[in-house]
Amino acid sequence: MPNIKPISDLRNYSEVLRNVAAGAPVFLTKNGRGKYAIVDMQDYEKTQATLRLINELVKGRKSGEQEGWLEPEDMRAHFRAKTDEV
């Protein structure tokens, strides 16, 4: 169940922050509408990493559509060559 509090509860911000945990954000409302979310740093970093991954996957898909897709054997050969360089 989501933890929803009015923004006025931030007057006692220590109590609000005590309710924030990994996987359990606190949602703040202003005038009865959702306005802010306070998330645990671990959740924030995970979200940022997920967005970076999705952006890279989108770039890869666009590249494949524009420049052509590589066959699995071509990929294996590419990474074998990289491994041999090390």
Contact map, one row per residue, 1 for C-alpha under 8 A:
11100000000000000000000000000000000000000000000000000000000000000000000000000000000000
11110000000000000000000111100000000000000000000000000000000000000000000000000000000000
11111000000000000010000111100000000000000000000000000000000000000000000000000000000000
01111100000000000000000001111000000000000000000000000000000000000000000000000000000000
00111110100000000000000001111000000000000000000000000000000000000000000000000000000000
00011111100000000000000000011101000000000000000000000000000000000000000000000000000000
00001111110000000000000000011100000000000000000000000000000000000000000000000000000000
00000111111000000000000000000000000000000000000000000000000000000000000000000000000000
00001111111110010000000000000000000000000000000000000000000000000000000000000000000000
00000011111110010000000000000000000000000000000000000000000000000000000000000000000000
00000001111110000000000000000000000000000000000000000000000000000000000000000000000000
00000000111111110000000000000000000000000000000000000000000000000000000000000000000000
00000000111111111000000000000000000000000000000000000000000000000000000000000000000000
00000000000111111100000000000000000000000000000000000000000000000000000000000000000000
00000000000111111110000000000000000000000000000000000000000000000000000000000000000000
00000000110111111111000001000000000000000000000000000000000000000000000000000000000000
00000000000011111111000000000000000000000000000000000000000000000000000000000000000000
00000000000001111111100000000000000000000000000000000000000000000000000000000000000000
00100000000000111111100111000000000000000000000000000000000000000000000000000000000000
00000000000000011111110111000000000001110000000000000000000000000000000000000000000000
00000000000000000111111110000000000000110000000000000000000000000000000000000000000000
00000000000000000001111110000000000000111110000000000000000000000000000000000000000000
00000000000000000000111110000000000000010010000000000000000000000000000000000000000000
01100000000000000011111111000000000000110000000000000000000000000000000000000000000000
01100000000000000011111111100000000011110000000000000000000000000000000000000000000000
01111000000000010011000111110000000011100000000000000000000000000000000000000000000000
01111000000000000000000011111000011111000000000000000000000000000000000000000000000000
00011110000000000000000001111100011111000000000000000000000000000000000000000000000000
00011110000000000000000000111111111100000000000000000000000000000000000000000000000000
00000110000000000000000000011111111000000000000000000000000000000000000000000000000000
00000000000000000000000000001111100000000000000000000000000000000000000000000000000000
00000100000000000000000000001111110000000000000000000000000000000000000000000000000000
00000000000000000000000000001111111000000000000000000000000000000000000000000000000000
00000000000000000000000000111101111100000000000000000000000000000000000000000000000000
00000000000000000000000000111100111110000000000000000000000000000000000000000000000000
00000000000000000000000000111000011111000000000000000000000000000000000000000000000000
00000000000000000000000011110000001111100000000000000000000000000000000000000000000000
00000000000000000001000011110000000111110000000000000000000000000000000000000000000000
00000000000000000001110111000000000011111011000000000000000000000000000000000000000000
00000000000000000001111110000000000001111111000000000000000000000000000000000000000000
00000000000000000000010000000000000000111111100000000000000000000000000000000000000000
00000000000000000000010000000000000000011111110000000000000000000000000000000000000000
00000000000000000000011000000000000000111111111000000000000000000000000000000000000000
00000000000000000000000000000000000000111111111100000000000000000000000000000000000000
00000000000000000000000000000000000000001111111110000000000000000000000000000000000000
00000000000000000000000000000000000000000111111111000000000000000000000000000000000000
00000000000000000000000000000000000000000011111111100000000000000000000000000000000000
00000000000000000000000000000000000000000001111111110000000000000000000000000000000000
00000000000000000000000000000000000000000000111111111000000000000000000000000000000000
00000000000000000000000000000000000000000000011111111100000000000000000000000000000000
00000000000000000000000000000000000000000000001111111110000000000000000000000000000000
00000000000000000000000000000000000000000000000111111111000000000000000000000000000000
00000000000000000000000000000000000000000000000011111111100000000000000000000000000000
00000000000000000000000000000000000000000000000001111111110000000000000000000000000000
00000000000000000000000000000000000000000000000000111111111000000000000000000000000000
00000000000000000000000000000000000000000000000000011111111100000000000000000000000000
00000000000000000000000000000000000000000000000000001111111110000000000000000000000000
00000000000000000000000000000000000000000000000000000111111111000000000000000000000000
00000000000000000000000000000000000000000000000000000011111111100000000000000000000000
00000000000000000000000000000000000000000000000000000001111111110000000000000000000000
00000000000000000000000000000000000000000000000000000000111111111000000000000000000000
00000000000000000000000000000000000000000000000000000000011111111100000000000000000000
00000000000000000000000000000000000000000000000000000000001111111111000000000000000000
00000000000000000000000000000000000000000000000000000000000111111111110000000000000000
00000000000000000000000000000000000000000000000000000000000011111111100000000000000000
00000000000000000000000000000000000000000000000000000000000001111111000000000000000000
00000000000000000000000000000000000000000000000000000000000000111111100000000000000000
00000000000000000000000000000000000000000000000000000000000000111111110000000000000000
00000000000000000000000000000000000000000000000000000000000000011011111000000000000000
00000000000000000000000000000000000000000000000000000000000000010001111101100000000000
00000000000000000000000000000000000000000000000000000000000000000000111111100000000000
00000000000000000000000000000000000000000000000000000000000000000000011111110000000000
00000000000000000000000000000000000000000000000000000000000000000000001111111000000000
00000000000000000000000000000000000000000000000000000000000000000000011111111100000000
00000000000000000000000000000000000000000000000000000000000000000000011111111110000000
00000000000000000000000000000000000000000000000000000000000000000000000111111111000000
00000000000000000000000000000000000000000000000000000000000000000000000011111111100000
00000000000000000000000000000000000000000000000000000000000000000000000001111111110000
00000000000000000000000000000000000000000000000000000000000000000000000000111111111000
00000000000000000000000000000000000000000000000000000000000000000000000000011111111100
00000000000000000000000000000000000000000000000000000000000000000000000000001111111110
00000000000000000000000000000000000000000000000000000000000000000000000000000111111111
00000000000000000000000000000000000000000000000000000000000000000000000000000011111111
00000000000000000000000000000000000000000000000000000000000000000000000000000001111111
00000000000000000000000000000000000000000000000000000000000000000000000000000000111111
00000000000000000000000000000000000000000000000000000000000000000000000000000000011111
